[in-house]
Amino acid sequence: MTARSLESSLDGDDEAIEIETSLRGSPEAIYEHMRARILSGTLPAGSEITQVQAARAYGVSRGPVREAFRLLQHEGLIEAEVNFRARVTSLSTDEAEHLYAMRIVNECMALAVSIPLLTSVQLDELDALVSSLGPDAGLGFAEWEACHERFHALLFAHAGERTRSMLERWADCTERYRRVYVAQGNSGWTMGAAEHADLARACRAADVDGATALLAQHLARAGLTLVAIMNPSHQPMLLQSALRQVTCSGPS
C-alpha cells in the first residue's frame, strides 16, 4: 500500500494511512504523524478533523486517536470542538513572537554551554551545512528545513537531553511560521545564509559572546520580520526584551 497524507485520508478515502504495523495502535505514533503534517502545512491552519475520520484513516479504534488529539491540544496545535471534532489552530502573531522570544533566550544559553564542547567533526558539519543553506544550493523547502534544523541542533548539542528536547520542540513549532517568512521571497534566505556562516565561524573560534550575540540577532530578525508580515501594527515587546537580555542592546 502506498503511504497517503492524512489530509487526503480525512477527506473521505477509507484506505488506512501507512504507519509501521507495530506502531499502528500507538497514540504517540498517530500524534507524531499528525503533528508532522500540521507543522509542514499539509494540514493547514483551520482544517477540521474528527476522531471518527482520523480513526478510520489510521485503521484504529477511537481510543488511540483520542489520546493523540489530547497531546496535540496540549501542544496548542489543535483546538477541541463539539462532537469529537477539532480544528488545526490558526497562525498567531502572539504565538510567533512567544516562540521566537523563548528561542532567543534559551538557545543562546544552550549555545554558550555547547561551544567549548563542540568537536572538530561537529564544527566541520556546521561548515558543510552552511553551504547547503545558501541560496545557490538549490534545495526545496523540505530539504532546506532539514538542513536548517540540523544546523541549529548542533548549536545546542551539548546542552543536555532535556534542554535539547525542549528547544527542538520550539524550533519545530516555528516551522509553520517559517513557511510564511519564506513565501515572501528569497531575501530572508540570503541574509540567513550569511548569518549561518558567521555563526559557524564564531563557533570554530570558540567565541562564546560573539556567537550568542549573532544567534540572538539571527532569531530576532526572523521573528521580527514574521511579526511585521503577519500584523504590521503589533508591538513586539517580548522579542525586543529577549534580544536585550542576551545582547544588552536592541530597540528600546
N, C-alpha and C positions, 0 to 999 in steps of 0.2 A: 504494500500500500504506500502511496506517495504521501509524504507529510503535507499537511494542509494548514493554512493560517487559521487562527482562532476566529478571526473576523468572518471568513467565508463559511466556516462551520456553523457559526451562530446565526448566519443569515438563512438557515434552513436546510443545509446539507446534513444528512444524517450520518455521513461517514465519520467515524471517530478520528480525532486528532491523534497523530502518532507520537506517543511518548514511550520510552523504553518500557517494555512489558512489565518488568519487575517493579516499576515505579508508578504504573498507571493509576493505582488507587491511592497514591500518596498525596495528601493535601499540599505538602511542600513542593512536590514536582508540578502540580497544577498551578500553584501560586507563582512559582518561578517562571513557568511558561507564559502565563497571563501577564505577569509583571514585565517580562521582556517585550511583549507586544504593545503594552501600554507605553513603555519608555521609548520604544522605537517609533511610535506613531502608527503602527499597524492597526491598533485600536485607538483611534484619535479621541481627543477630549470631547465629551458629550455623548459618546457611544453608550447605548443602553444594552445591558446584558442581564440575563436572568439565570437563576440557579438551574432551572429545568433545561434551558438551552445549553448551558455550559456542561451539565451532567451528560446530556446526550452527545455533545461534541467530544467529550473526553471518554465516553463509554464507561461511566462510573455512576454510582448512586449519588444522591444529592449530599450525603454526609461529607465526603472529602471536598466537594465544591463549596459547601457552606463554610468550612474551615478556611479554605483558600480565600474566599471573599472576606472573611474576618481579618486575615493577615493583610490583604490589600487595603482594606478600610483602615486598619491600624496605621498603615504607612501613608495614608492620605491619598492613595491613587484612585480609589473609587468611593462613591457616596451611596449609602444604602437608601433604597426607596421602598415603597409598599409592595406587597405581594412577591416577596423574594426577588425583587429587581434591584439593580444597582446601575450607576452611571459613572463612567470614567470622568474624573474631576477635571474641571476647566483649568487652563493655564492661568496663573495668578501672578500679578506683579508683586504682591506681598510675599508669596512663596518664593519667587525667583530671587528677590532681594534677601530673604532669610537664608536660603540655601547658599548663596554666594558669600554672605557675611560669615556664616558658620565655617565655610570652607577657608576663607581668608585666615581667620584666627587659628583654626585648628590644623590646617595643612602646613601653615608656616611654622607652628610649634613642632609638628612632626618632622618637617624638613630639617629644622635646626638640630634635632636629635639624630637624624639619619645621616647627614652629610659626613661626619667624621668616620662613619662605619661603612660607607659605600665602597664596594670592592672595585677593582680595576675592570672586572667583567661587567658590572653594573654601569660603570661610567662609560665603557665602550658601547653598551646597549643604548644609553641615553644619546650618545652621539649618532648612532645609527638611526634612532627614532627621529632625531631632528631632521634628517634627510627625508624620511618617509612623510613627515608632517608638513613639508614645504609645499607651496602652491604649484610647483612644477612636477610633483611626484605623480600626479595623475590618478590619485586614489578617489574612489567614490566615497560617499559619506560613511557607509558602514565600515569600510576598511580604514578610513581616516579615524573614525571613532575608536576602533580597536587599538590603533597605534597611540592615539591621544590618551586613552585610558591607561595603557601600559606605561607611557611616559610619566604621567602623574603618580601612578602606583609606585614607580621606582623612587620618586622623590620622598615618599614616606615609608620606604621598605623596611626600615629598622625602628619603627615607632611602636612596635608591639602589636600582637594579634588583634586585641580589642579595638585599639585606635585605628588600625588599618581597616578593619571591618566597617567601622562607623564612617570613616572617610570614603570608602568605596561606595557605600550606600548613598551618601550625599552626592558624590560625583555621578552615580547612576541616575539619580533623580533630576540632575540638571540636563540630562540628555535631551529630554523633550524641549527644553528651553534653548539648547544649543542649535536645534534644528531651526528655530525661529531666527536665531542670530545668523546662521549660515545662509538662510534663504534671502538675506538682504544683499548678498553678493560676496565676492571673494576678498574684499579688502580686509576683513577681520582675519581671514586665514593668513594673509600675507603678514600682517602685523603680528599675529600669534606665532607664526613660524620664526620670526626674528626674536621674539621673546623666549621661545623654547631654546633657541640656540644660545642666547645669553644665559639662561638658567643652567644649561648643560656645562657651559664654560665656568660659571661660578661654582658649580658642584665639583668640577675637576680641580679647581683651585682651592677647594675647601674653604671658600669664602662664605661663612655662615650668614653674616649680616647682609652681605650683598645679595646672596641667593634668596633669603627670606624677603627682603625688600622687593626684589624682582618678582617673586611669586605673588606677593600681595598685590602688586600693581597689575600683574597679568590677570589675576582673578577679578580684581576690582574693575578693570577695563571691560572685561566680558560682562560682568554683572551690571555695570552702569549703562553699557550700550543696550543690553536687553531691556532694562527698565525704561530707557528712553524710547525704545521701539514700541514697547507694549503700552506705555502710558507716559507721554512726554510731560505731563503736569505733576507726576509723582515726585515727591522729595525723598531721595534715597538716604535718609539719615542713618539707618542701620549700616549700610555699606560704607558710608563715609566714616562712621565711628570705627568700624572694623579696620579699615585702612589706616586710620590714625593710630590705632592701638598697636599695629605691627610696625609701622614706619615712622611714627611720630610726625606724620605730615598728612597731606591730603586736604580736601576742601574743608573749610570751617563752617 
